[in-house]
Amino acid sequence: QSSWCTRRGCGANCTNVTKMVSARFAGLGALALATGAFSCDTDPAAWSVFEAHVIGAPGDAIAHAASDALKTAFCEEFGLTSCEITTGSDDEVYIFENLGFRIPRDQFPSVASWLMQQRWEQVSGEANLDLLINGVSGCGSELDLRNFSASVGQRFPYSPNHLYTDAAASPIRYNVESSSKGEVADKADVADAEEEWASLCSEDCQDDDKLCIEPYASGTSCSAADEITAYHMHFFYFQNNNASIYGKEDLFEALTTEFSLSYDEICPDTTGHEMSHNETCILSGPEGGWEVDAYSQDGDTSFTYGCNSLYLVHHQNYTDIFSWLLYYKNSKFQDMSFDFLVHPATGCNFADHYEFSMSVGEYIPNNNYGIASEGGWEDEENASELDRFGLAYLKANVDNVPDVESCNLATSEFNLHVLYDPSSDLATGAKDSLVADIAAAGLGDSVEFIVDDTSSWATTGSPFYVAQVQYAVSADALTTLLPLVSQRTTGDATHIDLVLAPNTGCPVYDYFSFSMAVGRTWPVNLAALAVAQSQEATARTFPLPRSASFAKIVETEADAREAAAHVPSLAAGCDSSPEGYVLYALSASNNAYAVAALETFLSDMSSSLELTREECTDLYPAVEPAYEKLCMMQEVATPYKVFEDVMTTNYGALYVPTEELATVMAYAMTHRGPVQSGYIVDLKLVPLTGCAAEDHSQFAFVSGTNWRVNASPFEDESVKARRPHRINANRQQV
């Protein structure tokens, strides 16, 4: 107890603090029902099966070929007697749905690692695919995918594969000229390509006999899945919020107690970023210490948030710790949920952190500048084509990227899309309710219903993976429409999500770079957008939809109960016609590409809108400020050092009176892309309805990374009172 308190600076309050930790994690079942985050109790140590969903862009011939090749290779690698959808027992690997694999617990490390590597085009020789991996808890797929899942590659809210069950549902129409990238490079002779630097054993790993082990993963000099001996787990928190700081410490303390890990046996990475150790242990950097206490402004660091880390031996207790964290990281057990990253230690620093890693919780991006530098990328001004936030990525994945000058960046026309799962009665009902609300709003010709496309993934040029309702929206309707739809859409709770895209006449930019979302963020089908762009699709709608068949999913009572539990009650007093908004433009604090892009964006916005930077700062750090005019507010590089700041990463803010909303949105959305700044700038548009918590979360429109918000400034006092007074990151009593 004394050692634990010394690490945390609890002082005289040590006994009370440790009692709180013991109470929180000793009686987890009772606490779960009290906090109400979800109602189903399950023991992660008893999860006998995991699921892996492989997701490729529907209709893309290259992705289709890659999916088929992966399935064939998977069946061969793991000795499946049937390579078709079937049923099986909990102790065998089998295909249970379209590109969905059931994995027994004892085979999870090997199978998951193989999939994490084979999804990368450099290893498969085909095309990038994405993974969604979840534990099977017995509480229903609704809960498993929302609370107990991890993503590899792009983040999907759930797997849409059940919709693509026949030829009509997933027609092959894109990239039909070629569906193969040719022969995979020899294992010892990586192909001369843009990806080569990321495929090679990193310099600081070459002398470690447990890294970069032959036989290599194809096309690389990284250890193949069978040769992986260890993983790193990085557990993130942000430092201007006590719920994050001490919830993280409580959870980490419970984890180390559960798995008998000692703070006296910390494993430092003294020789590099992936130094090998012999046992599962607490991991630190070269300087020692059991956690990274603050983000580093050093551009060579790997992460954008503070973190605690573990070194996990492959066959020792990796699966036990991973499943334990999938369960206990949820807000059922502390005041908030947490996020973490798991990656194999193959010896290829960039590939391990970016291409082979599993992200759990909210998507928290790596410091892509740092991990690229660690991995061998030498361009300090331009991101590689592997970085999804950079301009080179867009150019590498879309032929003939249009000249942005040919797009109507001053557009007054937008498209609103309501995304939903057409096989789900819960989602279809929520969609129908929102459509009725929009119709009843009396917005006339300013909001024109275009189509309810129940098979949008099969519509030529459509970038969506699920069904969607489309509206054409004039700029003059935004002030009424945006609060109406955002206050009725909360992703997991309502099963629908929104996408708002400007209609500039350049579909690739409109949906990949310029769009904003409410609810859960979905990737877009770049292959479809490339076709739309090549056909000069400047109309306000995509072509008429194709028909497709799909089976209704079976939604259990548990699914319905969990869905109902997450439908929020609208806080009393929320203004349905807010008088103002705050637009936050954000970047990772230590990603040099992102920091430079944010500076370019803010500078250009100041010039284009004739505004003075940081003119309005006298109300800082008010979370719902009210200024009398359009003006640029504070710019804060390190908000995580300010407990009163609602943001947790580098940003600049703009106060937007409602009458200026359309102008500002059109400008911000069409200038945040990598074509203007070289790298994506993240946006969050916050309506000032008087309900601060909802405004910054479920009511906000987001572009890019949905960075975590510091809820401390608008927490209910009863929540704060549950926590002991401790010392914050600035050594001040809170």
N, C-alpha and C positions, 0 to 999 in steps of 0.2 A: 504493500500500500504506500509506504513512504517513497519507494522508487518511482511508482506510478505518478504520485503527486508532484515529485520533484521535476519530472519531465514536463508537467503541465503548468507549473507555477500556481497550484491551488492554495498554497499557504495554509492558514489556520482552518480553511474550509475543507480540508482533505477528507475527513471522515464522512461528511455529508455528501460530497461529490461521489466517492466510491460507493456509498450506499445507493445513490441514485443509479449508477451504472449497473450495479448488481440487480436492483429491482427491475430495471428496464429490460435486461436480457435473461433474467432467471425465469420469469413467468411470461414468456413471449405469447402464449396462447391467449391469456386473459387480457394482456395489453393490446393485442391485435384487435379484439372486439371493441375495446374502449376507444381506440383512435379511429377506427372505421375506414381505413384506407382500402381494405378489401376484406370480405367476410369469410373467405374460405381458408381454413387452416390446413397446412400440409407440411410434411417433414422433408426438406430437400435431400437429406441423407437417404431417404427411401425412394427417390425418383429413380426408377429402373430404366427409363428410356428418355432419350433426347430426340428432337426432330431437327432436320436441316432442310431448308427450302432453297433451291437454286433458282434465281430469278434472272431472266434475260429479256431484252426488249422484244415485245410481241411484234411479229411481222417483219423483223429484221433477219434476213437470210443468214448473215454472219453469226448473229447471236443464236439463231436456231441451230446452225451447224455446230456451234460451240457447245450448246446444251446437249445435243445428241452425242457429241464426242465425249463430253464429260460423263454422261450416263453410261455409255459403253465402257469407258475406262474404269468407272466406279465398279461396275458389275464384275469386271475382270479382276480388279485389284482386290476386292473383298469376297470373291468367290460366290456371287449370288447365283442360285440355280435358275432364277427367273429375273429377266431384266425388264419386266413389265409391272404394272401396278398389281399388288397382291396383298395378302395378309400374312402375318407371321407372329412369332412369339416374342416375348420381351428379351430373349437371349440371342436373337439373331438380327442381322442387318437385312433390311428389305425396303422396297419402294412402296410407299403407302398412298401416294398421290402423284399427279403430274410433277416430275422433278422434285419430289419430296421423299426424303430418306429417313427411316427409323433407325436409331443407333442405340444399342445396348450400353448401359452405363460403363461397363468394364472396357468397352472398345471406343469410348468417346474421344480420348486424347488422340488416338491414331487416326480415326475416321475424320474428325473435325479438322485436324492438321492437314490431312491430305486434301480435303475440300478447300481449305483456306489457301493452299498453294495452287491447286489446279484451276481455281477461278480466275487467276491472273493470266492474261494473254501471253506474257513472256514465258510462262511455264507450259501452258497448254498448247501454244502455237495457234490458238484460235482467236477468241475475243474475250474481253472482260465480262465476267458474270458477277452477280451479287448474291450474298447469302443472308438468310435470316435463320438463326439457330435458337431453339427454345427448349426448356425443360418441359416434360409432360408431368404435370403436378397432380392430375386427377380432379382439378378444379374447373376444367373446361378451357377450350382454345382461346376464348375471349381474354381470360386472365393470363394464360401462358404467354400469349403474344404481346400483351400490353406490359406485363410486369416481370416476366421471367425470360426475356429474350435478349439476344445479342445480334449485331449486324456486322457483316464484313463487306467492305466496299460501300456502295451507296446505302443509305438507311431507308428501309421501307416500313411503314406502320404495320403492315401485315402482308402475307404472301397472296398475290392475286392469281397464283397459278391455277387455282380451281376454276377460274373463268376460261382458261385456254385449253379446253378439253377436246375440241374437234377442229377440223380444218377451217371451218368458217370462222371460228373464234380467233384463230391465229394464222391468218393467211400470210404466206411468204411473198412480200411484194417489194421490200427494200433491199438494195445491194445485191440484186439478183445476178449480176455479172460474175461475182466471185464469192464463195463462202469459205475460203480457206486462205491462210496466210503462208501456205507452203510448208516446207520441211522445218521442223524445230531444230535449232542449233544443237550441235554436239555438246554434251554436258561439260566437256573440258574446254570448249572453244565457243564462247558466247557470241551470238550474232552481233555484227557491227551495226548497231541501231541506237536510236535515241535512248532506249531503255537500258543500254549496256551498263552504264555506271551504277544503276540501281540493282543490277543482277549479279554484281561481283562481290566477292568477300571483302568486307570493309577492312581498311588498313589496320585498325586497332584490334581486329579479330583474327588475323592471320597466324598468330603464334599460339593460339588457344586450341588444344587438342580435342575440345568438345564442340568446336564451331567450324563451319565450312567443311563438313565431313563428307567424303565420297561414300556412296554415289550421290551426286548433287541432284537437286531438283532440276528437271530438264530446262535447258536454256539459261542456266544460272550456275554460279559456284556457291550457292547457298545450300546448306544441309537439306536433304530431302526429308519428307515427313517421317519416314521410318528411322531417320538418324537424329531427330530432334531429341535433346536430352532435358530441356528446361524451357520455362516460360517466365515472362515478367508480367506482373499485375500492377498497374498504376491506378491508384484510387484518388479521385480528384475532389477538391474542395475550394471554396473561395473565402477570402480572409476578412471581408468586411461584414460577415454575418455570423453571429454566434451559433445559430442553429447548424450552420455548415461546419464551423470550426469544432465545436464540441460534440455534435452529433457524429462527425467523422471520427473523433477520438474515441467516443463510446463504442462505435461500431468496430473500429480497428482493435480496440482493447478486447472486445468480446471475441473477435476472430482469432486473435493471437492466443487468448485463453483456451478457446475451443480446440485449437490445433497445436497447443503446447509449443508456441514459438516464443523465444526469449529475446528480450531487449538487450541482454548482455552478449548476444551472439549475432550482431549485425554484420551483414556481408557487404563490404564496400566494393564498388566497381573501380578498382585502382588502376587497371590497365586499359580500360575502355568502356564502351557503353553496354557490352554484353559479356563481361567477364564471367567465367564459369565458376560454380561453387558445387559442393558435394551434397548439400542438404537443402530442403526448403527452409527459407530464412527471411528475415526482414532485410530489405535491400536499401543501400544508400549510394550516394555518389562518392567520388574519390576522397572528399573531405570528411566522410563519416556523417554521423547524425541520422536519426531514424525517419526524418521527413524533410521535404523541401518546404521551408516555412513561408516562402513568398515566391511569386513568379520572379524569374530573373529577367532583367532587361537585356541580358546577353542573348544575342540572336542565335547562338549555337546550341541553346538548350532545346530539349525535345518537346516540352509541353507548354501549354498556355495557361494552365491553372496550377496552383499548389497541389502537391500530391504526397501520399505515402505509397511505398512500393514493397512488393514481395517478390522473392525469387522462388519459383515453383518447380520442383523436380518432376519430370514428365510422368513417371509411373508411381510416384510416391503418394501424393495426396492432391494432385492437380484437380481432378474431377470433384473431389469432396469440397475443396475450397471454392472452386468456381460455382458449383451449385448452391453452396451456402450463401455466397455473396449475391447470386441472382435473387435469392429469396429475401435475405435480411437487409439488402440495400434499400428496400422500399420504405415509404413514409409510414407504413404500418408500425414500424418499430422505432422511429425517431421523428422529429418534427418536420423532416423533409426527406425526399429520396436522394440517392447519390448515384454518381456516374463513375465508371471505371473502364480501363482499357486492358486487354490481355493480348500479348503477342508472343510468338515463339522466338527463341534465340537460335537463329540459323547462322548468324555471322554476317548477314547482309542488313546493315542498320536501317536503311530507308525502306526496303521491302518489308522487313519485320514490323516496323511501326506503322506503315501505311497500307501496303498491299495484303499482308498476311494477318492483320490485327483484327480483333473483335472489339467492337464498341458497345458498351452496355449503358442504358439510360438515355439521357439527352445526348445528342451527338456533340462531343467536345473535340474540336479539331486539334490535331497536333500542331506544334510550331513547324509548319511545312518547310520554312526556310532553314530551320535548325536541323531537322532530320535529313533534308536533302544535302546540306553541307557535310553532315556526319557521314552520309552515304557516298560522297564523292562528287556531287554536283558543284561546279565551280563558278557558275554565273551568279553574281551577287545582285544583279538588277532584274533578271527575268527568271520566272519559275519554269521548270521543265514541263514537257507535255504530259507528264504523269500527274501533275498537280491539278485537280479539278477546278481550282479557283483561278488559274492563270489563263492568259490568252493563248499560249501554245497548245493547251489541252483542247480548246475549242477548235483551233485550226487543224489539229491532228485528227479530230473526229468528225469534222464536217468539211466536205469539199467546197471550195469556192465560197468561203465565208464572205458575206456581202460587205461592201464599203459602208460604214455606218453613216456616211454623209448622204447615202441614198435613202435612208430611213427617215420617216417623218417624226423626228424627236419631239416636235411641239404638238403632237397629236391631242385631240380633244375626244378621242374615241377609245373605249376600253372594252375588253371582254371579261365577263365574270363567269367562272365555272364552279359548279357545285359537284364535288367528287363524291361518289358513293359506290358501295358494293351492291350490284343489282341482284345478287343471289341471297342477300340478307334482308329479311323482313324488317329488322330493326333499322338498318340503314335506309331502306326504301321508304319506310314510314317517316323517318326524320327528314329525308329529302322532300317528300310530298308536303310535309308541314311547312318547310321553309319556302317552297314554291308558292304555296297558298298565301303565306305572309307577304311575300314580295308582290303578288297580284293584288292583295288587299291594300297595299301602301299607296295606290293611286298615283304612280309615277309616270303614267302615260307613255308617250313615245320615247321618253328619255331612257327607259329601261325596256328593251324589246326582247321577249322570249324568242330564242332561236330554235332550240332542239333539246329534247331529253333523249340522249344517245345512250341506250342501254348496253351498247357494245362499242364504246368509243375506241378501244384498243384496236378494233378492226376497221376503223375509218381512216382512209388514206390521209396522211398528213397530221393526224391527231397525235399529240405528244403524251396522251394519258394512258395509264395502265389499267384503269377501272372505268366505270360508267361516269357520265357527267351530264349535267344540265348547263346549257350555255345561254347567256344573256349578252346582248350588245348594249353597252352603257355609255351614255353621253356624259361629258365631264360635269355638266350642271346638276347631275343626279347624285354625284358621289357623296355630297354632304348629308343627304338623307339615306342613301342606300347603305353606306359603309357601316354606320352604327346599327342599322336594322339587322344586317346579316351577321355581323361579328358578334352581336349579343345573343345570337341564336345558334352559334356554331362553336363547338369546343372539342372537336376531334374525337378522342376516345369516348367522351360522354355522349355525344350525339351521333357518332358514326358517320359524320359527313365532314368534309374539309372544303375550303374555298381557295380558289386561285384567281387573282386579278391581274390581267396582263394588258399593257397598252397595245393599241393597234397601230403600229408604226409602218406596217407593210413589210416588215422583216421578221418572219416567224421564229427563226433561230434565236434572234436576240430577245424578241418579245417574251418567249416562254423560258428560255435557258438563263438569260441574264437580267431581264427587266421585270419579271413577275414578282408579285407578293402573295403571301399565303396567310390564312387563318386556320387554326386547328393543327393538324399534323402536316408536315412538309413531305411532299412526294417528289421523287426524281422525275425527270421528263425523258421521253424517248427521243434522243437526238437523231436517230436514223429517220424517224418520221418527220421531224422538223427539217432535216436536210432535204427530204422530198418536197415538203411544202415550200421550202425556199426556192428549190430549183424550178418549181412550177409557177413561181411568182404569185404565190397565193396571198393576194392582198385583200381578199374579201373579208367580211366580218364573221364569216363562219367557215368551217371545214366542209368538204363535200358531204353529201347525204350519207348517212351511216349504212354499213352493211348489217345484215342480220347475223346473229350468232346464238348458239344454244349453250346453255350451261345449267348445271343442276343446282337447285336450291340447297344452300348449306343447312345443316341441322344445328339449330341454336337451342341449346339445352336450357333448363331452368337456371342452372348456375350462370350461364352466359347472360341471360336476361336479368338475373339478380345483380350481377356485377355491373351491367350496363346501367341499370336503374340507380345503383348506388353512386354512380359517377356523374349523373345529371345534376349540374349545379343549380342552386337556387339563386336567382338574380338578386344581388344585394339591394336592399331598399335605398331609394334615392339616386340610383344610377340615371344619369341624364341621357335620354335617347336622342337628344340633339345637342351634343357638346359644342361649346363656344370656341374651343380651341383644341389643338393637338400638339404633341411634341414629337418631332422626328429625330431619332437617334441614328447617326452614322457611326458604325463600329468596326473595329479590327482587333485581331490578336495583338496584345501589347508588345510582344517580342518577335513577331514575324516581320522581318524587314520588308518583304514584298507587300504585306497588308498595310503596314504603317505608312509606307510611301504612297500606296493607292489612296488611303484615307486622306492624307495631306493634299493630294491632287484633287480629290473630290471636293473637299471643303474649300480649297482655294478657288476652284472653278465655280462652285456654287456662289461663293461670295461675289465673284466678278459678274457672273451671268445674271444673278438676281439683284445686283447692286446693294449688297448687304455688307455691313462691317462685322468682321469676326469678333466674337466675344463681346458684342455690344451690350447684351442683356445678361448680366451675371449677378445682379443684386439680390435675386431671390434664391440663388443656389444655397443649399441643395434641396430646395422644395421639390417634392415628387410630382405635384400638380400645379405648376406655376401659372400665373395669369398676367401676361404682358399685354400692352395695348396695340401692338403692331407686330408684323412679321419681323423677326430678328434672330440673329445667331446668338446662341447661348454659350455656356461654358464648354471648354475643351479640356478633357481630363485624361491624361495618359495612364495614371495609376489609380483608378477609382477604388480598387480593392484595398487601398490604404485608408479609405474614408468610410466609416461605418454608416454615415448618413446618406451616402450616395447609393442610388438605386441600381446603378450599373456595376458590372464586375470586370469589364475590360475596356481598353482604350476607346474613347469616343469623342465626338463633337455633337452638340444638340442644336436644334432649331425650333423656336416657338412659331406655330402656324395658326393664325386665326382661321376660323372655319371658312370665311369668304376667300381665303388664299389657298385652300386645300387642293383644288384641282390643279392649279398652276405649279405648286410645289411638288405634288405627287408626280405629275408628268415629267418634271425636270429630274427629280431624284431617281425615279425608276429607270429612266432612259440614260442616266449618266453613271450608274453604279457598276456597270459591267466592265470586264477586263479590256474590252476594245478601247475604252477611253482612258483607263487608269493603269492598265497592265495587269490588274488583279481585281478580284471581286471585292466590293465594299458591301458590308452587311448593313441592313436597314431595319429599324423597328419603328413603326408609326403607332404612337400611343394616344388614344382618344382620352380627353380629360372629362370624364363623365361624373367625377366625384367618388367613384369606386376604385381607389388606387390599385388594390390588389388585382382586380379583374382587368383594369385598364392595361396593366403592364404584362398580363399573361393572356387570358383567353380572348380579350377584346382586341388585342394588338395585331396589326398586319406586319408580317416579317418577310424580309428577303435575305437569303443566304443562311448563315448560322444563326440559330435562335439561342443567343447567349443567355446563360442563367441570369436571373434578376435577383438582386439582394432585397429580400422581403422585409428586412428589419425596419426600414422607415415607415412602413404602413402595417406592421403587425399589431394585432390586438394586444393590449397590455396584459391580458390574462395569459397569453402565450409566453410573453417575455417573463412573466412572474414565475413560470414553472422552472426556469433555469436559475442556477446559482449565479451570483455575481462573480465574474472571473476577470482575467486580465486579457485585453484584446491584443491584436498584432502590434499596436503602437504603444503597448505597455500602459494603457490607460484603463482605469476601473470602469466597467460597464454594468 
